[in-house]
């Protein structure tokens, strides 16, 4: 998935590639963590700014037995 050159993907596709939500991608665009453009009221993300090469996935970071979203309230930590 590491492609050279400038190409843009729809925000929904960017969210899937980053394994996150469209809202998170919008926030990343706002914080300039991603590069994108607004075309006819739809956001497109520069594929090269996704940095998909050798990027850890959420499943690589979450501790075993934890869904990652419990805020430590489940006692699984």
Buried (B, 14 or more C-beta within 10 A) or exposed (E): EEEEEEEBBBBBBBBBBBEBEBEBBBEBBEEEEBBBEEEEEEBBBBBBBBEEEEEEEEEEEEEEEEEEEEEEEEEEE
